[in-house]
Amino acid sequence: MSMLIIDGVKYKLWTPKDEEKEFHPMVKEFSKGIFGEDSIYFDIKHKLTSKSGIAAIPDAYVITLSKPYEWCIVENELASHPVYSHIVPQVSKFVDSIEELETQRDIRDILNNEIEQDIVLKAYIAKKTGKDPYRFLSELLSSSPKIALIIDEVTPEVDKASKSLKKLANTEIIEFKTFVREDAPNIHAHLFEPLYAIEKVPEKVRKEVEGRFTEAYHLEHTETNIISVYDKIKQAMLSLDSNIRINPQKYYISLRKDRNFAYILKPRKKKMHIIIMLPYETGSSIIKKHKLAQLSQGIQTFYNGACFQVTIENEDNLQEIIKTLEEAYKQQRE
């Protein structure tokens, strides 16, 4: 059995038993690590049917918003499934279906409908591509997709079958292994090769980029009482765990330990919005004195998990915000 050691801590290989409940959510959670930061993972189950009546249901679709633009049909599989009687035929069905113009239009309409329900995602795609999302999808889906087969183990049989799969279509096989910490089984580590090229940024450029977006940049035009709110939240998080990172980016400041558990959106003059990585129901059970907003499934997919937005306009009842952030931190660590 494989063993992974991180900073002296042992992790042992873990094999998911339930594809739908265990494997699919992990792939979705780490989709940006697999497909790139500019990718959008659409967790949509939709039947593709060819004119001959052959039907298949992909696990997800991915569009990539960095050039060259690409789209992927995602098939998540466990190596325990029969390769030649299940996996290869499934990919073959995808290929047969997507060659038809009617199927391409069907996928376009489904993805566009998802995007239309999310004004933030719609604006993001328009800004990245310079095109209306419907037009962008129409052009993108007229090109051949990549088939992304994500599997928990590339066995010799899968490796052998990969030649057949690559003859059928532009197929990429990604081995997505999961390890669990020996003394804390709820803590996972994942091992996979990204589909996108990771470019090494020259040191000089990296420092310029890192120095460009700071806390001061985000708080530049914000009133004193909102700055005070930010400072109190920051200090509360660092008191909770001094290793929590306060991570300024262009559009937000993220709070993270192993991964992001909250996003402080660039504060406005008199208010602050925070995206907290918890289900809306959990947030509403704790936060009673601040305005909450439920987010569409598209936005939650964009942030890679269940989340909601809270608006803060003053320092009153700040403790309930801090308590909720502490809960999000705890949940993201489990």
PyMOL commands that set and color helices and strands:
alter all, ss='L'
color gray80, all
select helices_A, chain A and resi 19-29+31-35+83-98+101-116+119-129+133-140+156-168+203-212+215-219+224-240+280-286+297-302+318-333
alter helices_A, ss='H'
color red, helices_A
select strands_A, chain A and resi 3-6+9-14+39-42+48-49+55-56+60-64+70-77+146-151+171-175+177-181+184-191+245-248+252-256+260-265+272-276+291-294+308-312
alter strands_A, ss='S'
color yellow, strands_A
deselect
rebuild
show_as cartoon
